[in-house]
């Protein structure tokens, strides 16, 4: 896959430049994923540090591990090549993975969060291992949901010829969801959660209803708010254990479309229990006639 650096956002390009400058200052032979990850978590007003903090991961811990790893790298002498340092195979894999994530999420440009996901995807690279050791993991998520909504119609009265009658309508939706869920190790019964996904609507997105006036004139369409065809779905939250089998979930959901943006706060309590058998002990068969001393005693034998 050819790298299109002109398709990287300004922040993503700044991170790549900072990674190259860091590798040069350390006299390293090539730019690696650790240089890029270090640049991402040190980026002023960057999204990656904010995301890690919301996931309750201290960027300073990751920085300490990266500094230790980079200090062990061999140094080379000589002038820096005119075209800049080369990329290691690990970083090249991470950048390709970031570009695939942007394409899969229907994003036109590769941003810093895509770079983070790309580094996470390369479990063989030291940057991905550093994130995994800090408890940051990523797993793919996918889903397909079908819904059918039936809305009743209504009719106005009292206005004569301009009384309006609106027909009922049935709306069907078939929406797919594909993305990644970021996870962290549980700490004191608290599990941070975050996900980034893309939703696509396969059914019609029009939400109009047929209507007519009592005085005639034919029917017409009352336009409704059309459903978005594509949405970027972002979720951030935590799940905490309140008691054995009881957990509290707090979070925020965001849906970002081309012309619409929706957000919601959510809270839920999850209960789990193990079903108990109706009969606590296995039933034993009744003794047959002539078998067992108790049966003989009952017969007086």
N, C-alpha and C positions, 0 to 999 in steps of 0.2 A: 504494500500500500504506500503510495507516494505521499509524502508529507506536504501539506499545504499550509505553510506558516502564515500566509496572508489570510487564512481562515481562522486564525487564533485571535481572541479578544486582546485588547490593549493590556489588561492585567496578566493574561497568560503569556504574552510576549515579554512583558517586564520580568516575569518569574523566570522564563527561559534565559533572558539576558543576565539576570542576577546569578543564576546557576552557573553560567559560563564564566562570569567574572570571579565567582567563588572558586571554581576549579582552577582558574589561571593563578589566582593569588596563592593557592595551596601548592602550586607547581605539580598538579596532577596531569596525567597524560590525556584524559578524556573526561567529558561531562557525564556523570552517572545520575541515577535516580535519587540518590541521597542528596546531591547538590540541589536538584530541583525541589525535593520535598522540604529541604531546609529553607530554600527561597520562598516557598509557598507559606510556610508557617511564620516567616518573619516579614511577610508583606504587610505594609501599613494599610489599615482599613480593608484588608483582604477578607474574602469570604471563608477561606479555609480555616484560619484561626477561630473565627466566630463559630463555624460548624463544629470544630473539635471541642470548643468550650461548651456548646450546647449539648454535646454528647458526653460532657463531664470528663473530657480528656485534657490534661494540662499540656499545652504545646511546649512548655519548658522541659517536660520529661522527654518528649520526643526529640527536642533539640539536643539535649544532653547525650542521648544515645547516638544521634547522628554525628555529633562532634567527635565522639569516641571512635565511631566507625571510620570517619574520614581521616582522623589522625593516624590510623594504622595504614593508610594507603601509601604506596611508594611514591617518592617525588622524582621528577625528571628535571634535567637541566637543559638549557637552550632556549632559544627564542620561540614564542608562540607562533604557530603556523599562520600565514596571512589570512587564510579563510576561517580561522577560529579553530577551536578544539573539536575533535570528533565526538560523536555520541557513542556510548557503550551499547552493546546489544540489548542490555536490560532496559536502558532508558528508551531506546528505539521501540522496544516492545510496549513499554508503558505509553509512549506517545501515540502509537498505533491504536492501542486499546482506548485511549482517551478520544481519539477521532472516531472510532467505532461507536463509542457511547454517545457522542454528540449526534452522529447520524441516526442511531437507533432512537434517540429521544427527539428527533426532528428539530434539533437546534442547528441554526445556520453556522454558528461559530463555536469553536472549541474554547471553553472558559476554564477558569481555575478549578472549579468543582469537577469538571471532566478530567483534568489532569490528576486530581486526587484519586478519582475512581480508576483511572488507568494505572496508577502506581499500585493501588490496592489489588487490581486484577492480576498483576505479575507477582505471584507468590514466590517465585524463584529469585527475584531481585532483592537486594538488601533493604531498599526503601519499603517494599511491600512487607518484608519480614519485620522491619522495625514497627510498622503500623500494627501488624498482627500481634507482636509482643506487647504493644501498648493496649491491646484489647479491641482494636478497631478491625472489624471484619465486614465483608460485603458478600451478599448472596443474591442471586437473581430471583426475581419474583415475576409471576405472570398470572393473568386471570382473564376470564371471559364471563361477562354478566349479561343476562337477558331480563328485561323488565317490560311489563305490559300494564299501562295505566288507563283506566276507563273513567272518563269524566262525564257526568250527566249534563244535559242541556237545561235551558230555562227559557221562560217566556214572560215578558212584561205585560202589564195590563193597566188600563186607566188612561192611556194616552191616545186611544183611537187608532187612527191609521199609522201612527208612528210607533206603535207598540213593537218591540223588537223580540224576535224569537231566535235563539241561538241553539244550534244542534249540538248534541253531545259528540264527543270524539274519543277515539281510542289511539293512544300513543304507544308505539313499540320502540324499544332501544336494545341494540346489541353492541356492547362496548368492550373492547379489549384493553388490557393494562399490561405493560411490560416495563420493567425497571430493575432497580437494585435496592436492597434493604441493607442499611448500615447497622451493624450491631456492636455492642460492647460487652465486656465481661460484667457479670453481676457484682455489685458492690453493696454490701449490707442490705441485701434484699431489694435493691433498686436496679432496674434494667433500663438504661437509656435506649431510645429507639429513634430511627430516622430512615426515611426512604425518599427516593427520587424516581419517578416513573412517568411514562407517557401513556395517555389514554386516547383511543381512537374510536369514533362512532361509525358503525357500518350502516345503520339504518338511516332513514330520512331525518334531517335535523329541523324540518319545518314544523311549526307549532301553531298553525292557523285553524280557525273554526268557521263553518258555514253559518250564515245568518240571513234573515229577511225581515222586512217590515210587514205589518199586518195589512197595510194599504196596497201591497203588491209591489211590482217593479223588479221582481226577480231576486235571486239570492246573490250574496257577495261574501267575501272572505274577511273575517276579522283577524288581522295579523297579530300573532303572539311573539314572544321572545324566542327566536330560534336557538336550539341547543348548539353548543360549539362542536365542530367536527373533531378538533384535536385539542387536547389539554395537557399541560405539564402539571403533574401532581406531586406536591411536596408535603411530607408529614414529619413532624418532630414532636417527641413526647417522652414520657417515662412511665414505667410500670413498677409499682412498689407492692411488696407483700405486707398485708395488714395482719393476717393470721394464717395458719395452715389452711390452704384451700381457698383463701380470699385475697384478691389483688385489686388494687386501685390503679386505673390508667388515666393519665392527664396528658393532653397534647393539643396540637393545633394542626389543622389541615388547610392546605392552600391549593386552589385550582387556577391555573393561569392560562387563559385562552387568548386568541388574537384580539378579540373585542370585549372579552368579559374576564373579570377576575373575581373569584369567590374565596372567602376564608371563613373558617369556623373553629371555635374552641370546643373541645370535647372532654367529657369525663365519664368514666364507666367503672363499674364494679364487677369483677369476674369471680364467679363461684365455681368451685370444682369439688367433687366428692366421688368416692368409690361406692358403687352399689353393693349392698349387703345381701347375702342369700336369704331367701324366704325361710328356709329351714336351716338353722344354724348347725345342725348335725345330720349326717347321712342317716336316712331311714334304714332300719335293719329289717330283713324279712321275718315274718312270724314263724316260729318253730313249727315244723310239721309234726303230725301226730306220731308219737312214739320216739321223738328225738329230744334229747336233752333232759337233764335231771329235773329242772324246774317244771317241765311239762308233765313228767311222770308224777311229781309231787302234787300237782294240781289235780291229778286223777286219783290221788291217794295211793300211788304205786311207789 
